[in-house]
């Protein structure tokens, strides 16, 4: 965890490294929630996306 808290170390990661870490760090599908995705969208100021949550195979 020290690596991820060290700004100098993080700055050495390429964009591809960051994407790979992001895609592999979560344990499973239950970790990906509407709140998590909305927080990401908000934190990165992405205004053209909206998260819609479905229940019980609604589509």
C-alpha positions as CSV (number, residue, x, y, z in Angstrom):
1,X,0.0,0.0,0.0
2,X,3.0,2.3,0.5
3,X,3.5,2.3,-3.3
4,X,-0.1,3.6,-3.9
5,X,0.2,6.3,-1.2
6,X,3.5,7.6,-2.7
7,X,2.8,10.3,-5.3
8,X,6.3,9.9,-6.9
9,X,5.7,6.1,-7.4
10,X,2.3,6.7,-8.8
11,X,3.6,9.2,-11.3
12,X,5.8,6.5,-12.7
13,X,2.8,4.4,-13.8
14,X,1.7,4.7,-17.4
15,X,-1.9,5.3,-18.4
16,X,-2.0,1.6,-19.5
17,X,-0.6,0.5,-16.1
18,X,-3.3,2.5,-14.3
19,X,-6.0,0.9,-16.4
20,X,-4.7,-2.6,-15.8
21,X,-4.6,-2.0,-12.0
22,X,-8.1,-0.6,-12.1
23,X,-9.5,-3.5,-14.1
24,X,-7.9,-6.1,-11.9
25,X,-8.1,-4.7,-8.3
26,X,-11.7,-5.4,-7.5
27,X,-12.5,-8.9,-6.1
28,X,-15.7,-9.5,-8.0
29,X,-18.9,-8.2,-9.5
30,X,-20.4,-7.3,-6.1
31,X,-17.6,-4.7,-5.7
32,X,-18.9,-2.8,-8.7
33,X,-21.9,-0.7,-7.5
34,X,-23.9,2.2,-8.8
35,X,-22.5,4.3,-6.0
36,X,-18.9,3.4,-7.0
37,X,-19.5,4.2,-10.6
38,X,-21.3,7.4,-9.8
39,X,-18.4,8.5,-7.6
40,X,-15.9,7.7,-10.4
41,X,-18.0,9.7,-12.9
42,X,-18.2,12.6,-10.5
43,X,-14.5,12.5,-9.5
44,X,-13.4,12.6,-13.1
45,X,-16.1,15.2,-14.2
46,X,-17.6,13.0,-16.8
47,X,-20.9,14.7,-17.6
48,X,-22.0,12.6,-20.6
49,X,-22.6,9.3,-18.7
50,X,-25.3,8.1,-16.4
51,X,-25.4,4.9,-14.4
52,X,-28.8,3.0,-14.4
53,X,-29.3,0.2,-12.0
54,X,-31.4,-2.8,-13.0
55,X,-32.9,-5.4,-10.5
56,X,-33.8,-9.0,-11.0
57,X,-32.9,-9.3,-14.7
58,X,-34.9,-6.2,-15.7
59,X,-33.7,-4.8,-19.0
